[in-house]
Amino acid sequence: MTEFDRLSGRIAWIDLSFVERDRTPRWGIEVGIRCHLAGMSLREISILLESFGIDRSHVAIHNWVRKANLQPVSTVSEDQLAVDEKMIRLHGQQFWLYGAVDPQTNKILHVSLYPTGNKQTTRWFLTELHRRYQLNDVEFLVDDADYLGPVLAEDGYRFQIIQHGNRNSIERVFREIER
């Protein structure tokens, strides 16, 4: 079965009985929920619905998914860690924040702050992380950060580049740290 065959046809199991008002056509709500279950971000779905003339925020779409009691099935295994790097400003100076989060529990495993961001600081962070948690067969979930992917590849780590989904746990942590 191809990927497209799996997504074609009617899905009768989406119960829209939670809809109280008729501001949004039911087919639009169903499309929004299906797209989220297929892995699209809430903002991407909002933009997609705008192309059909339905102007709804990502928050409204999130509420549809939550009220329908449907969430995408997590593909996180026990041997995965979400890792990211981010430049932040403290007192007018730039620092690079590195962090690792368990995507199953959203528990912060390790955070380090460095005055510069390059391959060497990335290696230091990964070495500290490996030393602290004995990560032998862990797959790292990363985005297309400047140094993480190349260093992981050069040093022989298993990793997967993911823009959304399971890696979002580290993005939420970084957003909170920035606040």
N, C-alpha and C positions, 0 to 999 in steps of 0.2 A: 504494500500500500504506500503510495507516495504521500508526501507531506500535504499536497493540495487536496487529495482525496479525503484525508482526515478532517479537513476544515470545511468541506462542502456539505450541502444538504441542510435540512432544518434540525435545530436542536430544540427539542420540546422540553428539556429539563430545566430551563431557566424560568423560574416562577416569578412573575412580575406582580404578584398580588400586593406587594409593598407599596406600589405606586399610588399616591393619594391624589395628586393633581395631574392634569393633562397638559402641562407646559411643554413636555417633550413627547414626541410620538413614541409609542412603545417599541417600534422597530429601531428607533435611534438608541434607546436605552439598551435594547438587546445587542445591537452592534457594538456599543461601547463596552458592555460587559464581556462579550466574546473577544473583542480586541485585547482587553486587559488579560483575559485568561490565556490568550495566545502569546502574551509577553510584551505587548506595547506599553509604553509608559502612559500615565494619565494625561500628561501634557500633549503627547503625540495624538492620543485619542481625541482630545479637545480640538486640536487643529484639524484632524480628519473629519470630525462632525461638522466643523465650520464649513467645510467644502460641500456638505449636504444642506447647508442653511440652518444648522442647529447650533446655536451659540450657548455653550455650557462650559463652565469652568472645570478645571481638573478636580476641584474639591467636590463638585456635584457628581462627577463620574465616580470618584472614590466612594461617595455615599451610596451610589447605586450598587456598586460591587459589595460594599459592606452589608447593606440591607438585604441584598439577594443571598447573603451568606455563602458566597462563592469566592474563593481565593485561589490563585494559581497554585498548583502543587509545587512544593519546594523540591528542587533537585539538589539540594545541598547534602553532601555526604559528610560523614564524620571526619574525613581526612581533607577538608577544605578550609582555607582561611581567606578572608577578604583583606587585602593589603592595599594601602594607598599612600601617596605623598602629596603634600599641599604646601604652597608657600603662604605664610601668614605674616602679618605685620604686628609687631609689639613695640610700643614706644617709638614709632617711626623707623624701626629697623626690620629688615626682612629675615625670616627664619623659615626653615623647612621642617614641617611636621610629618612624621612617618607614623603610621598606625596599623595595627592588625586586630581584626575583630572576628570572632567565631560567628559565621552567618546563621547558624542554627539557633543560638541563644542570644545573639547581639551583645555578648560579653566582650569587653575590651580586654585583649590579652596583653598588648604591649604598645606603648607610645614613646616616641623619642623625638627630641627637638634638636636640630642642628643649625649652625650659623650659615651653612651653605648647602646647596643641593647638587650633587654630582654622583658619578658612579661609585666613588669611594664611600661617601656617606650612606648610600643605598646598601653597599656591602656590609658596612658596620651595623646598620639596622638589622639586616637579615641574619648576620652572625649572632647578634645579641638575642634575637628572636629564637634562632635555632638552638643556642646554648641554653636558654631558659626553658624551652618546651620540648627539646629533643624531637624535632620535626624531621622524621626520616622519609616517610612516604606521603607528605602533605602536598596537595595541589593548591597553588595560590590563585586567587581570583583577583585580577588586576584590571585597570582600565588602560588606556594608551598613554600612561604617564611617561615623562621623558626618560627616566632611568630604570624604573622597575622592570619592565619587560625585557630590555636588553641585558640587564645584569642577571636576571633570573635565567635567561637563555644561555648566557656565557658561562654561568656557574653550574648549569645542568639541573636546575630545579624544574619540577613540573608546574606549569602555570596555564591559565586560560584567560584570554582577554575578553572581558564582559563589560558592556557599557551600562546595562540595567540589571534588574532582577536581583539575584542573590548577593551581588556585590554592593547593593545599595545600603547595607547595614553600616559599612564604613563611611559612606557619604553622610548618613544621618549623624554619626558620631562627630565627624569633622564640622558639620553645620553647628552642632551644639557647642563644640569647643570654640569656634569662631565667635559665637554670641557672647 
